């Protein structure tokens, strides 16, 4: 696995965990343990996202920019050496 793939897997894992916990919080909004876990995962996720975006480009389209450079990056099927 490439460094990019490892980083993306970590980002996906923490993002999924946060989403899953947030769904649980829809029915248990006062669960302090779950709220603490969401905060912990967010703290772990933010530096990973920053590293990914600094190295490989944006993960999502930002609302405050008209920068479309991400379309100039190779698409996943165009990356030959990263399989």
PyMOL Python script that loads the backbone (N, CA, C, O; Angstrom):
from pymol import cmd

cmd.read_pdbstr("""\
ATOM      1  N   UNK A   1       0.833  -1.175   0.000  1.00  0.00           N
ATOM      2  CA  UNK A   1       0.000   0.000   0.000  1.00  0.00           C
ATOM      3  C   UNK A   1       0.887   1.250   0.000  1.00  0.00           C
ATOM      4  O   UNK A   1       1.908   1.290   0.686  1.00  0.00           O
ATOM      5  N   UNK A   2       0.501   2.251  -0.757  1.00  0.00           N
ATOM      6  CA  UNK A   2       1.279   3.498  -0.798  1.00  0.00           C
ATOM      7  C   UNK A   2       0.964   4.348   0.427  1.00  0.00           C
ATOM      8  O   UNK A   2      -0.019   4.113   1.131  1.00  0.00           O
ATOM      9  N   UNK A   3       1.822   5.342   0.668  1.00  0.00           N
ATOM     10  CA  UNK A   3       1.590   6.262   1.782  1.00  0.00           C
ATOM     11  C   UNK A   3       0.246   6.977   1.615  1.00  0.00           C
ATOM     12  O   UNK A   3      -0.479   7.192   2.586  1.00  0.00           O
ATOM     13  N   UNK A   4      -0.070   7.336   0.381  1.00  0.00           N
ATOM     14  CA  UNK A   4      -1.341   8.011   0.099  1.00  0.00           C
ATOM     15  C   UNK A   4      -2.527   7.117   0.461  1.00  0.00           C
ATOM     16  O   UNK A   4      -3.494   7.577   1.068  1.00  0.00           O
ATOM     17  N   UNK A   5      -2.450   5.853   0.091  1.00  0.00           N
ATOM     18  CA  UNK A   5      -3.534   4.922   0.396  1.00  0.00           C
ATOM     19  C   UNK A   5      -3.675   4.691   1.899  1.00  0.00           C
ATOM     20  O   UNK A   5      -4.788   4.613   2.419  1.00  0.00           O
ATOM     21  N   UNK A   6      -2.556   4.585   2.586  1.00  0.00           N
ATOM     22  CA  UNK A   6      -2.580   4.394   4.045  1.00  0.00           C
ATOM     23  C   UNK A   6      -3.220   5.604   4.713  1.00  0.00           C
ATOM     24  O   UNK A   6      -4.063   5.460   5.599  1.00  0.00           O
ATOM     25  N   UNK A   7      -2.819   6.786   4.287  1.00  0.00           N
ATOM     26  CA  UNK A   7      -3.374   8.014   4.843  1.00  0.00           C
ATOM     27  C   UNK A   7      -4.870   8.108   4.569  1.00  0.00           C
ATOM     28  O   UNK A   7      -5.638   8.478   5.456  1.00  0.00           O
ATOM     29  N   UNK A   8      -5.291   7.777   3.351  1.00  0.00           N
ATOM     30  CA  UNK A   8      -6.712   7.823   3.010  1.00  0.00           C
ATOM     31  C   UNK A   8      -7.499   6.800   3.809  1.00  0.00           C
ATOM     32  O   UNK A   8      -8.635   7.066   4.202  1.00  0.00           O
ATOM     33  N   UNK A   9      -6.916   5.640   4.056  1.00  0.00           N
ATOM     34  CA  UNK A   9      -7.603   4.614   4.854  1.00  0.00           C
ATOM     35  C   UNK A   9      -7.805   5.101   6.291  1.00  0.00           C
ATOM     36  O   UNK A   9      -8.868   4.888   6.873  1.00  0.00           O
ATOM     37  N   UNK A  10      -6.803   5.745   6.857  1.00  0.00           N
ATOM     38  CA  UNK A  10      -6.937   6.291   8.212  1.00  0.00           C
ATOM     39  C   UNK A  10      -8.022   7.370   8.251  1.00  0.00           C
ATOM     40  O   UNK A  10      -8.846   7.397   9.165  1.00  0.00           O
ATOM     41  N   UNK A  11      -8.014   8.251   7.263  1.00  0.00           N
ATOM     42  CA  UNK A  11      -9.027   9.305   7.184  1.00  0.00           C
ATOM     43  C   UNK A  11     -10.416   8.694   7.078  1.00  0.00           C
ATOM     44  O   UNK A  11     -11.340   9.137   7.760  1.00  0.00           O
ATOM     45  N   UNK A  12     -10.571   7.700   6.244  1.00  0.00           N
ATOM     46  CA  UNK A  12     -11.864   7.034   6.067  1.00  0.00           C
ATOM     47  C   UNK A  12     -12.313   6.346   7.348  1.00  0.00           C
ATOM     48  O   UNK A  12     -13.494   6.381   7.695  1.00  0.00           O
ATOM     49  N   UNK A  13     -11.388   5.731   8.041  1.00  0.00           N
ATOM     50  CA  UNK A  13     -11.716   5.017   9.278  1.00  0.00           C
ATOM     51  C   UNK A  13     -12.229   5.979  10.343  1.00  0.00           C
ATOM     52  O   UNK A  13     -13.278   5.748  10.944  1.00  0.00           O
ATOM     53  N   UNK A  14     -11.484   7.060  10.574  1.00  0.00           N
ATOM     54  CA  UNK A  14     -11.913   8.023  11.589  1.00  0.00           C
ATOM     55  C   UNK A  14     -13.196   8.739  11.179  1.00  0.00           C
ATOM     56  O   UNK A  14     -14.047   9.017  12.024  1.00  0.00           O
ATOM     57  N   UNK A  15     -13.340   9.036   9.904  1.00  0.00           N
ATOM     58  CA  UNK A  15     -14.566   9.691   9.422  1.00  0.00           C
ATOM     59  C   UNK A  15     -15.772   8.783   9.626  1.00  0.00           C
ATOM     60  O   UNK A  15     -16.832   9.236  10.057  1.00  0.00           O
ATOM     61  N   UNK A  16     -15.606   7.492   9.314  1.00  0.00           N
ATOM     62  CA  UNK A  16     -16.706   6.547   9.499  1.00  0.00           C
ATOM     63  C   UNK A  16     -17.060   6.420  10.971  1.00  0.00           C
ATOM     64  O   UNK A  16     -18.237   6.409  11.330  1.00  0.00           O
ATOM     65  N   UNK A  17     -16.049   6.324  11.824  1.00  0.00           N
ATOM     66  CA  UNK A  17     -16.305   6.194  13.264  1.00  0.00           C
ATOM     67  C   UNK A  17     -17.078   7.409  13.777  1.00  0.00           C
ATOM     68  O   UNK A  17     -18.027   7.269  14.547  1.00  0.00           O
ATOM     69  N   UNK A  18     -16.664   8.605  13.343  1.00  0.00           N
ATOM     70  CA  UNK A  18     -17.373   9.811  13.775  1.00  0.00           C
ATOM     71  C   UNK A  18     -18.810   9.828  13.279  1.00  0.00           C
ATOM     72  O   UNK A  18     -19.722  10.178  14.028  1.00  0.00           O
ATOM     73  N   UNK A  19     -19.015   9.455  12.032  1.00  0.00           N
ATOM     74  CA  UNK A  19     -20.364   9.422  11.472  1.00  0.00           C
ATOM     75  C   UNK A  19     -21.242   8.428  12.225  1.00  0.00           C
ATOM     76  O   UNK A  19     -22.391   8.727  12.548  1.00  0.00           O
ATOM     77  N   UNK A  20     -20.707   7.265  12.497  1.00  0.00           N
ATOM     78  CA  UNK A  20     -21.453   6.237  13.219  1.00  0.00           C
ATOM     79  C   UNK A  20     -21.831   6.723  14.623  1.00  0.00           C
ATOM     80  O   UNK A  20     -22.961   6.532  15.072  1.00  0.00           O
ATOM     81  N   UNK A  21     -20.891   7.341  15.296  1.00  0.00           N
ATOM     82  CA  UNK A  21     -21.173   7.858  16.641  1.00  0.00           C
ATOM     83  C   UNK A  21     -22.170   9.008  16.588  1.00  0.00           C
ATOM     84  O   UNK A  21     -23.003   9.146  17.484  1.00  0.00           O
ATOM     85  N   UNK A  22     -22.093   9.828  15.555  1.00  0.00           N
ATOM     86  CA  UNK A  22     -23.041  10.936  15.431  1.00  0.00           C
ATOM     87  C   UNK A  22     -24.461  10.427  15.194  1.00  0.00           C
ATOM     88  O   UNK A  22     -25.424  11.035  15.659  1.00  0.00           O
ATOM     89  N   UNK A  23     -24.591   9.334  14.486  1.00  0.00           N
ATOM     90  CA  UNK A  23     -25.913   8.731  14.297  1.00  0.00           C
ATOM     91  C   UNK A  23     -26.442   8.230  15.645  1.00  0.00           C
ATOM     92  O   UNK A  23     -27.617   8.413  15.964  1.00  0.00           O
ATOM     93  N   UNK A  24     -25.569   7.598  16.429  1.00  0.00           N
ATOM     94  CA  UNK A  24     -25.952   7.155  17.771  1.00  0.00           C
ATOM     95  C   UNK A  24     -26.389   8.350  18.620  1.00  0.00           C
ATOM     96  O   UNK A  24     -27.353   8.256  19.379  1.00  0.00           O
ATOM     97  N   UNK A  25     -25.679   9.472  18.491  1.00  0.00           N
ATOM     98  CA  UNK A  25     -26.015  10.659  19.271  1.00  0.00           C
ATOM     99  C   UNK A  25     -27.363  11.267  18.876  1.00  0.00           C
ATOM    100  O   UNK A  25     -27.943  12.036  19.643  1.00  0.00           O
ATOM    101  N   UNK A  26     -27.862  10.930  17.690  1.00  0.00           N
ATOM    102  CA  UNK A  26     -29.196  11.403  17.305  1.00  0.00           C
ATOM    103  C   UNK A  26     -30.253  10.905  18.283  1.00  0.00           C
ATOM    104  O   UNK A  26     -31.233  11.598  18.556  1.00  0.00           O
ATOM    105  N   UNK A  27     -30.050   9.706  18.807  1.00  0.00           N
ATOM    106  CA  UNK A  27     -31.023   9.133  19.748  1.00  0.00           C
ATOM    107  C   UNK A  27     -30.536   9.182  21.193  1.00  0.00           C
ATOM    108  O   UNK A  27     -31.309   8.909  22.111  1.00  0.00           O
ATOM    109  N   UNK A  28     -29.274   9.523  21.405  1.00  0.00           N
ATOM    110  CA  UNK A  28     -28.701   9.604  22.752  1.00  0.00           C
ATOM    111  C   UNK A  28     -27.868  10.891  22.874  1.00  0.00           C
ATOM    112  O   UNK A  28     -26.657  10.823  23.089  1.00  0.00           O
ATOM    113  N   UNK A  29     -28.504  12.052  22.740  1.00  0.00           N
ATOM    114  CA  UNK A  29     -27.755  13.306  22.646  1.00  0.00           C
ATOM    115  C   UNK A  29     -26.969  13.695  23.899  1.00  0.00           C
ATOM    116  O   UNK A  29     -26.078  14.542  23.824  1.00  0.00           O
ATOM    117  N   UNK A  30     -27.278  13.102  25.029  1.00  0.00           N
ATOM    118  CA  UNK A  30     -26.601  13.471  26.269  1.00  0.00           C
ATOM    119  C   UNK A  30     -25.569  12.452  26.717  1.00  0.00           C
ATOM    120  O   UNK A  30     -25.104  12.506  27.855  1.00  0.00           O
ATOM    121  N   UNK A  31     -25.208  11.538  25.858  1.00  0.00           N
ATOM    122  CA  UNK A  31     -24.232  10.503  26.192  1.00  0.00           C
ATOM    123  C   UNK A  31     -22.828  11.109  26.166  1.00  0.00           C
ATOM    124  O   UNK A  31     -22.231  11.270  25.101  1.00  0.00           O
ATOM    125  N   UNK A  32     -22.316  11.439  27.336  1.00  0.00           N
ATOM    126  CA  UNK A  32     -21.027  12.123  27.441  1.00  0.00           C
ATOM    127  C   UNK A  32     -19.860  11.274  26.937  1.00  0.00           C
ATOM    128  O   UNK A  32     -18.918  11.815  26.358  1.00  0.00           O
ATOM    129  N   UNK A  33     -19.903   9.968  27.141  1.00  0.00           N
ATOM    130  CA  UNK A  33     -18.820   9.100  26.673  1.00  0.00           C
ATOM    131  C   UNK A  33     -18.735   9.127  25.145  1.00  0.00           C
ATOM    132  O   UNK A  33     -17.647   9.185  24.574  1.00  0.00           O
ATOM    133  N   UNK A  34     -19.885   9.085  24.505  1.00  0.00           N
ATOM    134  CA  UNK A  34     -19.904   9.117  23.041  1.00  0.00           C
ATOM    135  C   UNK A  34     -19.465  10.478  22.528  1.00  0.00           C
ATOM    136  O   UNK A  34     -18.724  10.560  21.548  1.00  0.00           O
ATOM    137  N   UNK A  35     -19.908  11.539  23.172  1.00  0.00           N
ATOM    138  CA  UNK A  35     -19.473  12.882  22.785  1.00  0.00           C
ATOM    139  C   UNK A  35     -17.949  13.013  22.910  1.00  0.00           C
ATOM    140  O   UNK A  35     -17.301  13.620  22.058  1.00  0.00           O
ATOM    141  N   UNK A  36     -17.394  12.445  23.963  1.00  0.00           N
ATOM    142  CA  UNK A  36     -15.941  12.488  24.153  1.00  0.00           C
ATOM    143  C   UNK A  36     -15.225  11.714  23.042  1.00  0.00           C
ATOM    144  O   UNK A  36     -14.169  12.136  22.570  1.00  0.00           O
ATOM    145  N   UNK A  37     -15.794  10.593  22.630  1.00  0.00           N
ATOM    146  CA  UNK A  37     -15.196   9.808  21.544  1.00  0.00           C
ATOM    147  C   UNK A  37     -15.217  10.583  20.235  1.00  0.00           C
ATOM    148  O   UNK A  37     -14.244  10.564  19.482  1.00  0.00           O
ATOM    149  N   UNK A  38     -16.319  11.260  19.967  1.00  0.00           N
ATOM    150  CA  UNK A  38     -16.418  12.064  18.736  1.00  0.00           C
ATOM    151  C   UNK A  38     -15.335  13.139  18.743  1.00  0.00           C
ATOM    152  O   UNK A  38     -14.659  13.347  17.735  1.00  0.00           O
ATOM    153  N   UNK A  39     -15.170  13.819  19.873  1.00  0.00           N
ATOM    154  CA  UNK A  39     -14.133  14.846  19.971  1.00  0.00           C
ATOM    155  C   UNK A  39     -12.739  14.244  19.782  1.00  0.00           C
ATOM    156  O   UNK A  39     -11.893  14.832  19.109  1.00  0.00           O
ATOM    157  N   UNK A  40     -12.504  13.076  20.375  1.00  0.00           N
ATOM    158  CA  UNK A  40     -11.203  12.402  20.257  1.00  0.00           C
ATOM    159  C   UNK A  40     -10.916  12.052  18.801  1.00  0.00           C
ATOM    160  O   UNK A  40      -9.818  12.309  18.307  1.00  0.00           O
ATOM    161  N   UNK A  41     -11.903  11.463  18.106  1.00  0.00           N
ATOM    162  CA  UNK A  41     -11.703  11.098  16.708  1.00  0.00           C
ATOM    163  C   UNK A  41     -11.512  12.328  15.831  1.00  0.00           C
ATOM    164  O   UNK A  41     -10.732  12.296  14.879  1.00  0.00           O
ATOM    165  N   UNK A  42     -12.219  13.413  16.142  1.00  0.00           N
ATOM    166  CA  UNK A  42     -12.057  14.653  15.373  1.00  0.00           C
ATOM    167  C   UNK A  42     -10.641  15.187  15.538  1.00  0.00           C
ATOM    168  O   UNK A  42     -10.025  15.628  14.568  1.00  0.00           O
ATOM    169  N   UNK A  43     -10.122  15.150  16.759  1.00  0.00           N
ATOM    170  CA  UNK A  43      -8.750  15.598  17.007  1.00  0.00           C
ATOM    171  C   UNK A  43      -7.743  14.731  16.259  1.00  0.00           C
ATOM    172  O   UNK A  43      -6.721  15.238  15.796  1.00  0.00           O
ATOM    173  N   UNK A  44      -8.010  13.449  16.135  1.00  0.00           N
ATOM    174  CA  UNK A  44      -7.122  12.543  15.423  1.00  0.00           C
ATOM    175  C   UNK A  44      -7.247  12.730  13.905  1.00  0.00           C
ATOM    176  O   UNK A  44      -6.270  12.574  13.172  1.00  0.00           O
ATOM    177  N   UNK A  45      -8.448  13.062  13.446  1.00  0.00           N
ATOM    178  CA  UNK A  45      -8.722  13.185  12.023  1.00  0.00           C
ATOM    179  C   UNK A  45      -8.143  14.460  11.417  1.00  0.00           C
ATOM    180  O   UNK A  45      -7.614  14.430  10.306  1.00  0.00           O
ATOM    181  N   UNK A  46      -8.237  15.565  12.125  1.00  0.00           N
ATOM    182  CA  UNK A  46      -7.855  16.857  11.545  1.00  0.00           C
ATOM    183  C   UNK A  46      -6.405  16.896  11.041  1.00  0.00           C
ATOM    184  O   UNK A  46      -6.181  17.359   9.923  1.00  0.00           O
ATOM    185  N   UNK A  47      -5.420  16.435  11.808  1.00  0.00           N
ATOM    186  CA  UNK A  47      -4.051  16.468  11.270  1.00  0.00           C
ATOM    187  C   UNK A  47      -3.863  15.551  10.059  1.00  0.00           C
ATOM    188  O   UNK A  47      -3.062  15.848   9.172  1.00  0.00           O
ATOM    189  N   UNK A  48      -4.594  14.447  10.024  1.00  0.00           N
ATOM    190  CA  UNK A  48      -4.509  13.545   8.878  1.00  0.00           C
ATOM    191  C   UNK A  48      -5.063  14.206   7.619  1.00  0.00           C
ATOM    192  O   UNK A  48      -4.472  14.112   6.544  1.00  0.00           O
ATOM    193  N   UNK A  49      -6.204  14.874   7.767  1.00  0.00           N
ATOM    194  CA  UNK A  49      -6.803  15.593   6.633  1.00  0.00           C
ATOM    195  C   UNK A  49      -5.874  16.703   6.150  1.00  0.00           C
ATOM    196  O   UNK A  49      -5.685  16.891   4.948  1.00  0.00           O
ATOM    197  N   UNK A  50      -5.295  17.439   7.108  1.00  0.00           N
ATOM    198  CA  UNK A  50      -4.379  18.524   6.743  1.00  0.00           C
ATOM    199  C   UNK A  50      -3.165  17.983   5.995  1.00  0.00           C
ATOM    200  O   UNK A  50      -2.744  18.557   4.990  1.00  0.00           O
ATOM    201  N   UNK A  51      -2.603  16.881   6.481  1.00  0.00           N
ATOM    202  CA  UNK A  51      -1.451  16.275   5.804  1.00  0.00           C
ATOM    203  C   UNK A  51      -1.823  15.818   4.395  1.00  0.00           C
ATOM    204  O   UNK A  51      -1.079  16.049   3.442  1.00  0.00           O
ATOM    205  N   UNK A  52      -2.981  15.168   4.274  1.00  0.00           N
ATOM    206  CA  UNK A  52      -3.411  14.686   2.963  1.00  0.00           C
ATOM    207  C   UNK A  52      -3.584  15.853   1.994  1.00  0.00           C
ATOM    208  O   UNK A  52      -3.079  15.822   0.872  1.00  0.00           O
ATOM    209  N   UNK A  53      -4.300  16.879   2.438  1.00  0.00           N
ATOM    210  CA  UNK A  53      -4.572  18.010   1.550  1.00  0.00           C
ATOM    211  C   UNK A  53      -3.310  18.785   1.207  1.00  0.00           C
ATOM    212  O   UNK A  53      -3.179  19.282   0.088  1.00  0.00           O
ATOM    213  N   UNK A  54      -2.383  18.898   2.142  1.00  0.00           N
ATOM    214  CA  UNK A  54      -1.115  19.582   1.882  1.00  0.00           C
ATOM    215  C   UNK A  54      -0.287  18.804   0.852  1.00  0.00           C
ATOM    216  O   UNK A  54       0.389  19.397   0.012  1.00  0.00           O
ATOM    217  N   UNK A  55      -0.350  17.469   0.930  1.00  0.00           N
ATOM    218  CA  UNK A  55       0.474  16.627   0.066  1.00  0.00           C
ATOM    219  C   UNK A  55      -0.195  16.288  -1.261  1.00  0.00           C
ATOM    220  O   UNK A  55       0.448  16.327  -2.310  1.00  0.00           O
ATOM    221  N   UNK A  56      -1.499  15.952  -1.219  1.00  0.00           N
ATOM    222  CA  UNK A  56      -2.167  15.417  -2.408  1.00  0.00           C
ATOM    223  C   UNK A  56      -3.287  16.294  -2.963  1.00  0.00           C
ATOM    224  O   UNK A  56      -3.788  16.032  -4.056  1.00  0.00           O
ATOM    225  N   UNK A  57      -3.681  17.317  -2.235  1.00  0.00           N
ATOM    226  CA  UNK A  57      -4.758  18.174  -2.705  1.00  0.00           C
ATOM    227  C   UNK A  57      -6.019  18.005  -1.880  1.00  0.00           C
ATOM    228  O   UNK A  57      -6.076  17.150  -0.996  1.00  0.00           O
ATOM    229  N   UNK A  58      -7.024  18.809  -2.160  1.00  0.00           N
ATOM    230  CA  UNK A  58      -8.239  18.828  -1.334  1.00  0.00           C
ATOM    231  C   UNK A  58      -9.027  17.520  -1.397  1.00  0.00           C
ATOM    232  O   UNK A  58      -9.078  16.843  -2.423  1.00  0.00           O
ATOM    233  N   UNK A  59      -9.633  17.196  -0.266  1.00  0.00           N
ATOM    234  CA  UNK A  59     -10.522  16.037  -0.197  1.00  0.00           C
ATOM    235  C   UNK A  59     -11.941  16.414  -0.601  1.00  0.00           C
ATOM    236  O   UNK A  59     -12.685  15.590  -1.133  1.00  0.00           O
ATOM    237  N   UNK A  60     -12.306  17.660  -0.344  1.00  0.00           N
ATOM    238  CA  UNK A  60     -13.638  18.154  -0.699  1.00  0.00           C
ATOM    239  C   UNK A  60     -13.504  19.556  -1.282  1.00  0.00           C
ATOM    240  O   UNK A  60     -12.479  20.216  -1.108  1.00  0.00           O
ATOM    241  N   UNK A  61     -14.526  19.995  -1.961  1.00  0.00           N
ATOM    242  CA  UNK A  61     -14.551  21.342  -2.517  1.00  0.00           C
ATOM    243  C   UNK A  61     -14.870  22.317  -1.390  1.00  0.00           C
ATOM    244  O   UNK A  61     -15.918  22.214  -0.751  1.00  0.00           O
ATOM    245  N   UNK A  62     -13.972  23.254  -1.151  1.00  0.00           N
ATOM    246  CA  UNK A  62     -14.166  24.256  -0.113  1.00  0.00           C
ATOM    247  C   UNK A  62     -15.197  25.282  -0.583  1.00  0.00           C
ATOM    248  O   UNK A  62     -15.282  25.594  -1.771  1.00  0.00           O
ATOM    249  N   UNK A  63     -15.977  25.798   0.362  1.00  0.00           N
ATOM    250  CA  UNK A  63     -16.994  26.785   0.015  1.00  0.00           C
ATOM    251  C   UNK A  63     -16.404  28.161  -0.245  1.00  0.00           C
ATOM    252  O   UNK A  63     -17.044  28.990  -0.891  1.00  0.00           O
ATOM    253  N   UNK A  64     -15.199  28.424   0.244  1.00  0.00           N
ATOM    254  CA  UNK A  64     -14.654  29.771   0.151  1.00  0.00           C
ATOM    255  C   UNK A  64     -13.629  29.943  -0.967  1.00  0.00           C
ATOM    256  O   UNK A  64     -12.821  30.871  -0.920  1.00  0.00           O
ATOM    257  N   UNK A  65     -13.648  29.084  -1.950  1.00  0.00           N
ATOM    258  CA  UNK A  65     -12.677  29.201  -3.030  1.00  0.00           C
ATOM    259  C   UNK A  65     -13.311  28.825  -4.360  1.00  0.00           C
ATOM    260  O   UNK A  65     -14.283  28.071  -4.413  1.00  0.00           O
ATOM    261  N   UNK A  66     -12.757  29.354  -5.408  1.00  0.00           N
ATOM    262  CA  UNK A  66     -13.169  28.984  -6.762  1.00  0.00           C
ATOM    263  C   UNK A  66     -12.059  28.196  -7.439  1.00  0.00           C
ATOM    264  O   UNK A  66     -11.996  28.136  -8.667  1.00  0.00           O
ATOM    265  N   UNK A  67     -11.198  27.602  -6.657  1.00  0.00           N
ATOM    266  CA  UNK A  67     -10.051  26.867  -7.165  1.00  0.00           C
ATOM    267  C   UNK A  67     -10.479  25.472  -7.609  1.00  0.00           C
ATOM    268  O   UNK A  67     -10.938  24.661  -6.805  1.00  0.00           O
ATOM    269  N   UNK A  68     -10.322  25.215  -8.879  1.00  0.00           N
ATOM    270  CA  UNK A  68     -10.720  23.916  -9.440  1.00  0.00           C
ATOM    271  C   UNK A  68      -9.508  23.081  -9.834  1.00  0.00           C
ATOM    272  O   UNK A  68      -9.606  22.223 -10.711  1.00  0.00           O
ATOM    273  N   UNK A  69      -8.352  23.329  -9.186  1.00  0.00           N
ATOM    274  CA  UNK A  69      -7.131  22.600  -9.521  1.00  0.00           C
ATOM    275  C   UNK A  69      -7.263  21.100  -9.325  1.00  0.00           C
ATOM    276  O   UNK A  69      -6.559  20.327  -9.975  1.00  0.00           O
ATOM    277  N   UNK A  70      -8.153  20.679  -8.440  1.00  0.00           N
ATOM    278  CA  UNK A  70      -8.288  19.247  -8.168  1.00  0.00           C
ATOM    279  C   UNK A  70      -8.655  18.464  -9.420  1.00  0.00           C
ATOM    280  O   UNK A  70      -8.355  17.273  -9.503  1.00  0.00           O
ATOM    281  N   UNK A  71      -9.292  19.096 -10.390  1.00  0.00           N
ATOM    282  CA  UNK A  71      -9.650  18.376 -11.614  1.00  0.00           C
ATOM    283  C   UNK A  71      -8.434  18.089 -12.478  1.00  0.00           C
ATOM    284  O   UNK A  71      -8.508  17.259 -13.384  1.00  0.00           O
ATOM    285  N   UNK A  72      -7.312  18.757 -12.218  1.00  0.00           N
ATOM    286  CA  UNK A  72      -6.090  18.531 -12.970  1.00  0.00           C
ATOM    287  C   UNK A  72      -5.270  17.372 -12.424  1.00  0.00           C
ATOM    288  O   UNK A  72      -4.311  16.937 -13.063  1.00  0.00           O
ATOM    289  N   UNK A  73      -5.634  16.870 -11.257  1.00  0.00           N
ATOM    290  CA  UNK A  73      -4.930  15.733 -10.665  1.00  0.00           C
ATOM    291  C   UNK A  73      -5.327  14.460 -11.387  1.00  0.00           C
ATOM    292  O   UNK A  73      -6.410  14.380 -11.966  1.00  0.00           O
ATOM    293  N   UNK A  74      -4.447  13.457 -11.355  1.00  0.00           N
ATOM    294  CA  UNK A  74      -4.829  12.195 -11.996  1.00  0.00           C
ATOM    295  C   UNK A  74      -6.003  11.540 -11.268  1.00  0.00           C
ATOM    296  O   UNK A  74      -6.098  11.582 -10.041  1.00  0.00           O
ATOM    297  N   UNK A  75      -6.871  10.951 -12.037  1.00  0.00           N
ATOM    298  CA  UNK A  75      -7.976  10.197 -11.457  1.00  0.00           C
ATOM    299  C   UNK A  75      -7.422   8.879 -10.919  1.00  0.00           C
ATOM    300  O   UNK A  75      -6.351   8.446 -11.344  1.00  0.00           O
ATOM    301  N   UNK A  76      -8.137   8.231  -9.986  1.00  0.00           N
ATOM    302  CA  UNK A  76      -7.598   6.992  -9.389  1.00  0.00           C
ATOM    303  C   UNK A  76      -7.147   5.963 -10.402  1.00  0.00           C
ATOM    304  O   UNK A  76      -6.142   5.289 -10.175  1.00  0.00           O
ATOM    305  N   UNK A  77      -7.857   5.816 -11.516  1.00  0.00           N
ATOM    306  CA  UNK A  77      -7.503   4.805 -12.509  1.00  0.00           C
ATOM    307  C   UNK A  77      -6.323   5.243 -13.388  1.00  0.00           C
ATOM    308  O   UNK A  77      -5.793   4.449 -14.165  1.00  0.00           O
ATOM    309  N   UNK A  78      -5.922   6.507 -13.257  1.00  0.00           N
ATOM    310  CA  UNK A  78      -4.796   7.015 -14.026  1.00  0.00           C
ATOM    311  C   UNK A  78      -3.465   6.916 -13.279  1.00  0.00           C
ATOM    312  O   UNK A  78      -2.414   7.199 -13.853  1.00  0.00           O
ATOM    313  N   UNK A  79      -3.499   6.515 -11.999  1.00  0.00           N
ATOM    314  CA  UNK A  79      -2.294   6.411 -11.196  1.00  0.00           C
ATOM    315  C   UNK A  79      -1.708   5.018 -11.337  1.00  0.00           C
ATOM    316  O   UNK A  79      -2.147   4.080 -10.671  1.00  0.00           O
ATOM    317  N   UNK A  80      -0.733   4.887 -12.191  1.00  0.00           N
ATOM    318  CA  UNK A  80      -0.156   3.576 -12.502  1.00  0.00           C
ATOM    319  C   UNK A  80       0.671   2.997 -11.381  1.00  0.00           C
ATOM    320  O   UNK A  80       0.517   1.819 -11.058  1.00  0.00           O
ATOM    321  N   UNK A  81       1.542   3.778 -10.777  1.00  0.00           N
ATOM    322  CA  UNK A  81       2.483   3.254  -9.794  1.00  0.00           C
ATOM    323  C   UNK A  81       1.906   3.079  -8.403  1.00  0.00           C
ATOM    324  O   UNK A  81       2.628   2.638  -7.508  1.00  0.00           O
ATOM    325  N   UNK A  82       0.644   3.401  -8.175  1.00  0.00           N
ATOM    326  CA  UNK A  82       0.066   3.361  -6.841  1.00  0.00           C
ATOM    327  C   UNK A  82      -0.979   2.270  -6.702  1.00  0.00           C
ATOM    328  O   UNK A  82      -2.073   2.524  -6.198  1.00  0.00           O
ATOM    329  N   UNK A  83      -0.662   1.064  -7.137  1.00  0.00           N
ATOM    330  CA  UNK A  83      -1.622  -0.033  -7.029  1.00  0.00           C
ATOM    331  C   UNK A  83      -1.282  -0.945  -5.900  1.00  0.00           C
ATOM    332  O   UNK A  83      -1.988  -1.926  -5.664  1.00  0.00           O
TER     333      UNK A  83
END
""", "prot")
cmd.dss("prot")
cmd.show_as("cartoon", "prot")
cmd.util.cbc("prot")
cmd.orient("prot")
